[in-house]
Amino acid sequence: MTHRPTKQLEEYEDTIHPGEQIQIIDGDVYVNGILLAGDEDYIKERPQGSFGPYNVPKDSYFVMGDNRNNSLDSRYWENHFVSSEEIIGKAVFQYYPRIGKVD
């Protein structure tokens, strides 16, 4: 996606949940202070730069696309979060990197 979503979030790989903290330091992604290294084998390339930390408020989510360096996601929005009221669907199928159902 190239703008703050108002309807669907199916295109996003990573969702940081209410109460969690997200931070990117020199391209390394941390959730609640824990490095996600090795857990992101689906991203095209390591993200550039540093962002955050952002503390996700109650009933909100922080989302990042899997093509991090070309994704205008939560990191770039004026309000970095998507409220739970704005989420209307759930991904059940993926076509990349492997075709099949989403567990």
C-alpha distance (Angstrom), angle and dihedral (degrees) to the residues before:
residue distance angle dihedral
M1 . . .
T2 3.75 . .
H3 3.80 100.5 .
R4 3.78 140.8 37.7
P5 3.80 104.3 -71.5
T6 3.76 121.0 -120.8
K7 3.80 98.5 179.9
Q8 3.82 120.4 16.6
L9 3.79 138.1 26.0
E10 3.81 100.2 -175.4
E11 3.81 93.3 117.5
Y12 3.79 93.7 63.4
E13 3.78 122.2 96.0
D14 3.79 100.0 -171.7
T15 3.75 124.9 50.6
I16 3.78 121.5 177.5
H17 3.80 110.7 -154.3
P18 3.82 133.6 -136.1
G19 3.80 113.1 -69.7
E20 3.81 94.3 20.5
Q21 3.80 126.3 114.8
I22 3.82 123.1 -135.4
Q23 3.78 126.3 -164.6
I24 3.79 135.4 164.0
I25 3.79 116.3 -155.8
D26 3.81 116.6 -174.3
G27 3.82 90.2 -26.9
D28 3.81 96.4 -46.2
V29 3.81 114.5 119.9
Y30 3.81 118.5 -140.9
V31 3.81 126.6 -172.2
N32 3.79 113.9 -168.3
G33 3.80 88.1 -13.9
I34 3.82 93.8 -55.6
L35 3.81 118.0 121.2
L36 3.82 113.4 -125.5
A37 3.83 93.3 -151.8
G38 3.78 111.2 148.5
D39 3.81 92.2 12.9
E40 3.79 93.9 84.9
D41 3.80 102.8 65.6
Y42 3.81 89.7 140.2
I43 3.82 97.5 65.4
K44 3.78 119.2 101.2
E45 3.80 95.2 -134.9
R46 3.76 140.2 -13.7
P47 3.82 112.0 -78.6
Q48 3.78 117.8 -105.8
G49 3.78 124.4 -128.6
S50 3.77 135.1 3.6
F51 3.81 129.3 -71.3
G52 3.77 135.6 177.2
P53 2.86 146.3 -45.3
Y54 3.79 91.8 -128.7
N55 3.81 121.8 -179.2
V56 3.79 109.9 -150.4
P57 3.81 111.0 -132.0
K58 3.79 125.5 -135.0
D59 3.82 113.7 -73.1
S60 3.81 92.2 13.1
Y61 3.80 138.3 101.9
F62 3.81 137.6 -153.7
V63 3.81 114.5 -142.5
M64 3.79 134.1 -167.3
G65 3.79 128.9 -173.4
D66 3.79 121.4 -124.7
N67 3.83 91.3 -119.6
R68 3.81 90.2 62.5
N69 3.79 99.7 177.2
N70 3.81 92.4 52.4
S71 3.78 100.5 36.2
L72 3.79 122.9 102.6
D73 3.79 93.8 -154.2
S74 3.82 137.1 141.6
R75 3.79 91.8 -50.2
Y76 3.81 90.8 68.1
W77 3.80 104.2 36.2
E78 3.79 120.7 104.2
N79 3.80 87.7 -125.5
H80 3.81 102.9 38.0
F81 3.80 94.8 -155.7
V82 3.80 140.1 74.9
S83 3.79 115.5 -144.0
S84 3.79 118.1 -129.3
E85 3.82 87.5 -118.2
E86 3.82 89.4 65.4
I87 3.81 93.6 56.4
I88 3.78 109.5 90.4
G89 3.79 104.0 161.5
K90 3.76 147.5 33.5
A91 3.80 127.5 -136.3
V92 3.81 111.8 -116.0
F93 3.82 100.3 165.0
Q94 3.80 134.6 41.0
Y95 3.78 131.1 -166.6
Y96 3.82 99.6 -172.2
P97 2.94 138.4 85.4
R98 3.82 87.4 -2.7
I99 3.80 125.7 9.0
G100 3.76 113.0 -124.9
K101 3.78 148.7 74.7
V102 3.78 120.9 -37.7
D103 3.80 111.3 -119.3
